[in-house]
């Protein structure tokens, strides 16, 4: 029996002992995070599946991982030979988790979950749906009890993110947060989201790989705040800083106990989607379940942050020029180059740049068929050698003290086929269409998403991931509240928001194409019909000219590309060595119908 089957067997023994017929183990933590510290990687430990999303569902007879389209291939490979199977989430025939459980469990059955790992809305919905079918929800079932060598909570030191980069001090932010809470009928706020805690207090740490957040909860009220964080993480400087901003500290594990001691007349705002369902029985009538008062404040970057990101993009572009030049030199010399080498090259050149802190996520370097695995990450088993032919998809980014970057480029390493050029051009037509969009105030991402897909749809093609996600400022590379995707999201795109523009196309077993820049929502103009916005493209690095089929492009699309490349040259050339300047000039020559 393999180790995964042994762990699932132990889990089933625990389920039987506690009267649980099924359990759901999500890929999250008590802060409803997307990226997790090792301490919270319970689903990964139990199943062996390492994707950044997807829940494990175990009944007494079956076990499945619900994986979205980014991870179908990865999950199938990692779960092969175990008792855990893949549910390909997003396919019409794949049921959602709760309807599946309701269909296979008998009346009177109990579904057990750790109530700290499901938000308030989801917990309420699960309880209601199960009750309607004569079933029960147990919210104090913790599969992590089985993990005897579980990693400890992170102990990295907290540091202050200087206001010269943040653009606003913590006291000002707390006042705005409380003002937003008052509009929702609350006098205080309990913040669970790690990025929101970090943003509100201008503090950072290395508690989650590639995400400079602090493992903490934050309570703020008019008479002061409380940061729930392990004391070992705090230096004297940080303690004094927090005290100067009216914030005391208590141990991380004291958050629920503290909330339970608040006076009955307290009105504590918690986010329905970012706070754990386990808070509801603790707070009772004191809880005001609403929307995060931080999300929009954090999402709309101030002028200092925007200028910081623009500066970070220049340094990031310089590092990318150096990186791709080294990749090309290595291949031209006939030396061995692998996907993991590409990631190391990118880290080497980025880390040499001023204000570099860390990568903003694990680099995706997918060569050939691996490029079709949307969130592929090379490891020792899958690490593929790269040759001077075919397509290489590189999705990477960095966290600098003054901004966060995220860029994807699809690069031809030699002799691109007509099919590859055709597919690449369709993807770029969508990218350009979205980049050029002008839209009225109040427009949501779902209303723009089709701009990036329409040319693919006309040929019966598509991609199943979102087109754009919000990006933090020296914080998480995936940030709400805005998005650009087919799914409806009520948040409008507002000035100051930074969002990705990344349509793609994936040919399983052949290659993948994705073209990503970050864009800033800015005012365009005002007419009798109101305020209109547009996107300013922030990312600075060329697209591969050898992959364009100009026969498929309009004159306007060619003009956009040439103007973008002119901006790349203007911003990067002053920071490059002569040989690097020559390389960049060659990579950004004007595209015409004759030279494509």
Secondary structure, DSSP 8 states (H G I E B T S, - for coil): --HHHHHHHHHHHHHHHTT-SEEEE-S--TT--SS--GGG-HHHHHH----SS-EEEEESS-EEEEE-GGGHHHHHHHHTTSS-EEEETTSTT---HHHHHHHHS-TT-EEE-BGGGSBHHHHHHHHHHHHHTT-EEESB--GGGG-TT---------EE--HHHHSS-HHHHHHHHHHHHHHTT-SEEEE--HHHHHHHHTEE--SBTTB---S-EEEEETTEEEEE--GGG--HHHHHHHHHTTEEEE-GGGHHHHHHTS-TT--EEEETTTSBTHHHHHHGGGEEEE--SSHHHHHS--HHHHHHHHHHHHHHHHHHHHHHHHHHHHHHTT---BHHHHHHHHHHHHHTSTTEEEESS--EEEEGGGGGSTT----TTT--B--SSSEEEEEE-EEETTEE--EEEEEE-S---HHHHHHHHHHHHHHHHHHT-EEETT-BHHHHHHHHHHHHHTTT---SS-SEEE--SSS-SSEEEEEESSS----B--TT-EEEE--EEEETTTEEEE-BEEEEEEEEEEETTEEEEEEEE-------GGG--GGG--HHHHHHHHHHHHHHHHHHGGGS-HHHHHHHHHHT----TTT-
